[in-house]
């Protein structure tokens, strides 16, 4: 069953390669959509799950396009590693916009994300709804598909567009309105849950909370004498419906990042902190438990929504095949021709929009 996640990823990437920016709305792929305010710890949670430093960082808004992160578990003996002229020993990344190119240096992965972001969203403070698709292969990850979105803002920087808050909210809503998405709402433990923007926007489209999982970050930065035990065990009334649960994590601090603290070392720090401060529930929190939970949730979610998704894809396939067969000349490779038609249409459409 776990193998179905990479298959869904392949279909998703095919549509993204064809240039369909609204593919996630059109096809409603099962995804885990990561939502959070700026500085809530969203990037740290994602890097903890992936186990690599690869996301751009900065004091300004650095995530300005949807970033689709497809994690693929491969063994150390996987044939994909046997590339010529040099086999791949560790983790590697491939981008859908640079097919065939292998990135083994994660500093270069970060630089490529930054470069593609500028290409899609400009070098200012604007955002784009066109996704960057990143495929990561590792023996340490579980199969997952995550979508990272720009952080929600309440007080825009002076040089940002006046409507940037509305732009970001509309982009987030575009993804989480998809009934096949799981909403991963990131919120810091140092903030009142009632004021959490990520939980507020999640509750707009998931009123019953059946597809919302909350992640409580910054457990180690709460005021002395306080902790999140009652919240994590739901012994207190929560302000929003969160049926999939709430998981607490401890990420690296900004100082840790500047000092070059390894993510593997941070996992040990997190484990020690949870055992000391949350002994009764330490095994139900932390990044490793979060990763395992997300994998299980996504597999169950795909199983539930696979029949209607398959029907939707079959309908689209039939529509495109009818268009192809209406051509005068014979078509030898229908899949290639269909992809070419979609790509050319998108180019024409974008050209009209820019003229």
Secondary structure, DSSP 8 states (H G I E B T S, - for coil): -TTHHHHHHHHHHHHHHTT-TTHHHHH---EEEEEEBTTSSHHHHHHHHHTS--S---SS----EEEEEEEEE--TT-GGG--SSS---S-EEEEGGGTT--B--HHHHHHHHHHHHHHHH-SSS--EEEEEEEEEEESS---EEEEE---B-SS--TTS-TTHHHHHHHHHHHHHTSTTEEEEEEEETTS-GGG-HHHHHHHHH-TT-TTEEEEEE-GGGS-TT--SHHHHTT-S--SS--TT-EEE-----HHHHHTT--HHHHHHHHHHHHHHH-TTTGGG-SHHHHHHHHHHHHHHHHHHHHHHHHHHHHHHHHHHHHHHHTSSS--S-HHHHHHHHHHHHHHHHHHHHH-
